[in-house]
């Protein structure tokens, strides 16, 4: 009977120690650096807001990306594209999506920002040529 009492008191003592000290195994890194569920979510460091970039005006050839794209054109085409400034279909500045594409429509050479605008321009030339004619001259 006393042996059972010693066993019971030993078990109670172990449980008490675990309760007081806790049972915290050393964390083991999960494969691929993924956090274990017991570690909680991994929070990203706070992000600093990016400083606002100045918006380039439509057809602003001082933008380095636009300048580089227009430089891929011949001297004559570059002058025409700089004068036109925007894609009549998308309204985007020419050169923002790479070198503008030159298309002849209704006897007129027109630049578009990308090949995706070609079908709209050739399907409805009057609509888009009117947009170019409404552009203010600078």
C-alpha positions, 0 to 999 in steps of 0.5 A, a space after each residue: 500500500 505504501 508503494 502505491 502511495 509513493 508512486 502516486 505522490 511521485 506522479 503528482 510531483 512530476 505533474 506539479 513540476 510540469 505545471 509550474 515550470 512548463 514543458 517547452 521543447 526547443 523550437 526546431 526549424 521547419 523545412 524550407 524555413 516555414 514557421 511551425 503552427 506553435 510559433 504563430 504567424 510570421 509578421 513582415 517588417 513594417 513597410 516604409 511608404 515609397 516616395 511619390 514619383 512625379 507623373 510624366 505628362 502625356 508624351 513627356 519625352 523626358 521620361 527615360 523609358 519613353 525616351 529609350 523607346 522612341 530612340 528605337 525609331 528612325 529619326 523621321 518616325 521619332 519626330 512624328 511620334 513625339 509630335 503625336 504624343 499619345 496613342 489614339 486608342 488607349 490614350 497612353 503616352 507613346 513609348 510607355 509600352 516599348 517602341 510605338 508601332 506605325 500604321 497607315 490608316 486612311 492615308 495617314 501615318 499613325 503611331 499606336 502604343 502596342 499591337 493590341 491597339 491595331 485592330 481597333 484603329 483599323 476597324 474605326 479609323 475616323 473615331 481615333 483619328 478625330 481624337 488625334 485632331 483634337 489634341 492641343 498643339 504644344 
